[in-house]
Structures are given as structure tokens and as C-alpha cells.
Amino acid sequence: MDVAGDETRAAWAIASRKYEDEYAEHLEQARTVELLPAEVDVLAELVGGADVVHPMSGHGLDDIALVRLGARSVHGLDYSEAAVSSAQRRADELGMPCRYTRAAMPESGLEGACADLVYTGKGALIWLPDLRDFFTEVHRLLRPGGWFYVYEAHPLVPLWAWDADEIRVRPDRGYFASSHVNDSFPANGAVERQHMLSTIVMACRRAGFEIEHLDEHPEPFWYPGGVTAAVWDGRVPNAFSLLARRT
Ligand SMILES: C[S@@+](CC[C@H](N)C(=O)[O-])C[C@H]1O[C@@H](n2cnc3c(N)ncnc32)[C@H](O)[C@@H]1O
């Protein structure tokens, strides 16, 4: 039994209530939502007419942004019923070509070669104990020449304390650790997997991808409300993005 996986699912079963609680707020955001500028820079040229699969799709706002950028369709996958049902309701309400299915990655349950782009991130890779399985599944889902894109928290982020006055490394965290227990909203209690940047890149290559773009970003993809942390002042990495092509 994957005990950490069970704890994480249990934590998400509670945390995912936010998808229903925040439905109205997300619906308003969805009317104008766009991807981050760094994502648009990379994806704008290759998303036109693409069929996209989005593992760990969560609230699904990025799916609507992907359609706005030119995607033909987006298929979101998440193991949370609250996530997939609220995202489907929102997409239907806005007339967006997005559909949602419950799936526990790395088993998507989808046909192979169904996607031109697999998009994920913003709190996704940290839930996967084995990136090799995940990248193998992403490779299977893509048509030859298809793209994998991830915009994700930098692997250093678990080390950052949120002190306002100085950049500090948490004494209870290490870059080379394999996991830690999340102690903040929303997935409090979930076991977060730590994958080093080198592990992510090498797992992607070994699954049959060519890395086309790798970047590190000072801004986090998400700012928890009411916190001002020195680690967000531009001096240290808080996110990374990777674009890879299926060979
Ligand atoms: C932090 S959220 C982020 C998702 C999305 N990027 C967003 O911004 O809403 C992570 C999501 O991953 C889902 N999840 C975690 N592990 C998963 C797995 N193994 N398979 C499918 N979904 C998973 C959770 O249910 C949750 O909705």
C-alpha cells in the first residue's frame, strides 16, 4: 500500500472542497483569465489548433486560458471529483471546449496519441512519487512531434521560509530530501514529493523527450494571501518552466 499516496489523497479530498467553495470567484476569474506571460511566450506559437491534455487540472482556469490562446480542445484529468465536476460546470457555462475526467496519474485512462500538447504544473509534479512513470504516460498520450510543457514550483521552494525581512532556508528541509509533509493551505497534511531539477530533466529525457526550453523564474506562480516573503523579492528562484518535444 502506498501510505503516502493515501494520505495525500485524503488531504486532497478535504482540500478540493475549495473548488466548490470558490466556484463563483473562479467563474469570474475565468472570464478574463490568461496564462502567465512566461507561458504565453513559449506556448503562443505552438498551441494553435492543438488538442491539449492537462493532468492534475485542478480548478481548470488554465484550460480556459489555453483555449483563449488558440487550443482546439482541453481534456483535464484530476482524481478529485470536486475538481472535475466544478471545472466541467464552469467550462460548460462559458461554452469552452474543455472536458474533464477523473483519473489518478500516471494512469490517465486515455487513448494513446490523443494530444498535441500535454500541459501541467502549478502544484502538480509534487504529488507524483515516480516521475519516470508519469513521463512515460505523457509520452504515450502525445502524437509524434507533440509537446510537453510544465510551469512548476522550483524544487528549491520547499526550502524557503516565508520571513518578511530576510531570505532564510528552513532548518527542517533539504534539497536532496525525497519528500516532506505540506504544512500550509490548501493541501495541509499531504506528502509532497521533492524532485530535483536534474531529476526532472533527466526523467523527461529518458522517457523519450528532447528538451527545447528550460527556464527559472523569480516569481512564485501563486502568492498565499496575507504573506510578504523576502524570498519573493527577485533574488532566488521560485518557479521553473520546461518545454520538451516527443521524439
Ligand atoms: C495544487 S492543485 C493544482 C492543480 C492546477 N494546476 C491548478 O492550478 O488548479 C493539484 C491537483 O492535483 C490533483 N492530484 C494530485 N495528485 C494527483 C494524481 N496522482 N492524479 C490526478 N490528480 C492528482 C489534486 O486533486 C489537485 O486538484
The ligand as an ORCA input file, in Angstrom:
! r2SCAN-3c Opt
* xyz 0 1
  C      -2.300     22.228     -6.299
  S      -3.588     21.560     -7.334
  C      -3.047     22.364     -8.770
  C      -3.753     22.000     -9.973
  C      -3.813     23.054    -11.070
  N      -2.525     23.364    -11.626
  C      -4.475     24.301    -10.542
  O      -3.842     25.365    -10.566
  O      -5.628     24.216    -10.110
  C      -3.179     19.845     -7.528
  C      -4.308     18.999     -8.088
  O      -3.726     17.731     -8.410
  C      -4.669     16.718     -8.104
  N      -3.873     15.498     -7.962
  C      -2.878     15.240     -7.069
  N      -2.326     14.058     -7.334
  C      -2.949     13.533     -8.422
  C      -2.815     12.346     -9.187
  N      -1.914     11.415     -8.877
  N      -3.630     12.153    -10.247
  C      -4.569     13.079    -10.572
  N      -4.753     14.218     -9.884
  C      -3.949     14.454     -8.822
  C      -5.413     17.210     -6.865
  O      -6.681     16.636     -6.761
  C      -5.463     18.720     -7.140
  O      -6.660     19.083     -7.776
*
